[in-house]
Amino acid sequence: MDMLRGQQIAEAGLTDWRKLAQGLHARYLVDDFGTAARFVAAVGEAGDALGHHPSVSIGRGYVDLKLISDDARDVAGTEHVVEWVTQQDLDLARRITEIATEHKVDADPASVSHIELGLDTARSATIAPVWAALLTGSAEAQGRGSPSDEIRDATGRVPNLWFGDDDAHETSHQRFHVEVYVAPEEAGRRIAAAVAGGTVVDDSNAPSLTVIADQDDNTAVVCVDVSAAKTG
C-alpha cells in the first residue's frame, strides 16, 4: 500500500491523532486498568476486522497507541518499502476514535510524544552495521528494506537511529542528539519550558525543527510534522 503524504493525512481530519515521525500517535485517558483493558480489547477486535493493528502501551491513567504500516510503498524516486502511514492506518484510526467515544474515553492529543536518535557522521555506511548490532542484534535493522543506513528495530524496543551528514572536524563536538517529536499545539510550550534554562540555537527551520541547547551546549531537536497538521 502506498505511503501517504502530509497533506493527505491532514485532510483526513483525525482529531484524536497526531503524525509524529513516521507514524500516527494517540493517547487516551482512562480512570482505571479495567477501563483500559476493555478499550484495548475493543481496539483489538477492530484491528482483527481490518487486518491491521496498532502498537499499544498501557500506563497509569492512559493508553498510548501508535499506527504505522511496515510495508508502505514509497513511489517517489527509487521505489522501496518503508515504515510509514498508509490508508489502512487512517481507516483504523477513525474506527478507534469511534470506539473511544463508545467507551467514554477521552483523547489527549497534545500530550503525545516520540523520541528518536540522531548521529552526525560522514561514514554512515561504515558505522551503521555496528549500531545495528548494538541496538537490535540484527543486521536486518539497517535500512529495513530501504536504501538508507538508518537503524530501525522491527520490534520497537529501541528508538530509531538516524544519520545526519557531517564533515570531519578537527575539534571535538557533539555528534549524538535527541529528536523529540511533539504535537503542533505542544511545540511552543515545550520549547518555552526548555529555554527557561536552555537556549534556542537554531530556529531557521521552525516550526518543523527547533534546535535547543542546554547549559553544557548539548543539543536536542524539537520536531513537528507541520505538513500533516490540520489547518483552519
N, C-alpha and C positions, 0 to 999 in steps of 0.2 A: 504494500500500500504506500502511496506517495506521501512524503513528508509535507506538512502544511507550513506555509509562510506566516509571518507575524500578523499580517493584515487579515488573513483567513481566520486565525484564532481570535483576533479582536472582534471580528464581525459575528462570531458565534455567540457573543454576549453571555459568557459563562460567569455569572455573578459570584459564585462561590469559589472560583478557581483563579489562580494566577500562574502565568507562564514564568518559570524560573529556570535558567539554564536550558536544558533540553526537554524538560517535561512540564506537566501541569501539576500544581500542588494545591491542596486544600486542607484546612484544619476545621474540625467540627468540635464544639464544646459539649461535654456530657456531664451529667451530675454524678454518675457512679459507673463502676465497671460493668454492671449488668446492662445498663443502657448502651454502653459502648459495644458490648458483645452482641447484643441484639441488632444494633445498627450495622455492625460489620458483617453479621450473618446475612442480613438482607442485601448488603452490597455484594457479598459473595454469590448469592443466588442470581442477582442481576448480571454479574460477570459471567456466570455459567451460561446464562441465556444468550449473551452476546459473544461468547468465546474469547473474552479478554478480561483481565483482572488488574486491579491496582496493587501497588505495594502498600502495606498497612503498618502503622505503628500506633500502639495504644499507650497513653501515659495518664497521669493523674489529672483528670478533668478534660482530656482531649483525645481525639482520634485524628491522626495525620494520614493523608492519602496522597499517593503520587501515581500519576498516569503517564506512561510512556510506551511507545512501541519499539521493540528491539530489532524490528526488521523494516524500519521505514526506508523507503527508496528515494534517494536524492538523485533527481534527474537533471540537476544543473551541472553543466560541465561533464566531467567523467562520472558515469553512473556508478554508484556504490551504495551499500546498505549502511545505515546509521541508526543510532538510538534517537528518536525524535517523536514529536506529536503527529499523529495521523487522525483520519476521520473516526476511527474506532475509539480513540481517546475522547474526542468530543462527544460522541454518542453515549459513552458510558458516563462521562462527567455530567451530562444532562440528566441521565437516569439517577445518578447518585444524589443530585440536588433534589430530585423528586422524592427519593427515599428519605432524605434528611427532613424534608417537610412532613412526610408521613409519620416519622418518628419524633417529631417536635425537637429536632436537634439543630442548633443554630451554627452557621458558618462564621468563622473569624478570619477572613481572607487577608487582612492586613498583617496578621501575625506569622504568616508562612515565611520560611527562610530556608536557604540551601547553601551548603559550603562546598567549594571545590578548591583545589590547589593549583598554583601556577609556578613554573620553574623557568627562569630565563636562561637560555643556553644557545650556543652556536652549534651544538653537536647532538641534537635530539635523537637522531637515528642511532648514534653510537651508544648513548647512555640509556635510552628507553628500555632495552632488554633488562638492564639491571633493576630499574624501578618496577618493571612488570613482575620480576621475580620477587622483589622485596615486598611489594604491596599486595600481590594476589597469589604468588606462587605459580603463575601460569604465563607462558609466553603469548598465549592467545589473547591476553588482555591488551596487548599493544595494538592499537588501531581498531580492534573489534570490528573487522570487516571493512573498514575504510582505509584509504591510503595514507592516513596520518600516523603519527607516532604516539599520540596521547594514550594514557593508560586508563582503561575503563573496566572496572570489575563487574562481571556479569551478575554477581550475587549482591552487589550494593554494600559490601562490608566496609569498604573504604571510599573516601571521596575520589572523584576523578582527578587525574593529574594532567594538566595541560602544559605544553611547552611554548614559551614565547621567544621571539628572536632576540639574540643578544650577541654583541661583538666581544672579542677578547678584551679584558680590562687589565690594565697594569696594577690598579689598586683594588683591594677587596671591596666588595659591595654585596648588598642583599640580593640573592638570586631567587629564593623561595618567597612567595607571598600567598596570602589567603584571599580567595574571591568569595565575597558574601553577597548572595543573590537575595533580594528582598522585593516585596510588592511595591509598585509605583507609589502608592499613597503612604508607604512607610519610609521611603528613602530619605526624605527631608528630615524627619525626626531622628532617624538612625545616625545620619551624618552630623546633625546638630549635637547629639549626645556625645559622639566620638570627639568632636572638636572642642568639647569642654576642656579636654586635656591634650588632645592631639591637634593636628594641623592638616588642612587640605593642601596637598602639594601639587595636584593636577586635576582640574575640572574642565579641561578643554573638550572632553567628550561627554560631559554631563548633559542630561541626567543618566545616560546609559552607563557611563563609567566615571566614578569619582575616586581618586587615589587619596587615601588618608595615611598620615604618618603618626606614630606615637612619639613620645618624648625621647626615645632612643633611635629614632629615624627608621624603625621597622615599618614597612608599608603593607597596606591591605587595600583591596578594591571593592567598593560598593557597586554592585551591578544591578541594573534594571533593564528588563526587556521591553523597551518602550514601543517596539513595533507590534507587540501582541496586546498592548494595553487598550482597553476600551476608551474611546474619546466621547466627549459630549455628555 
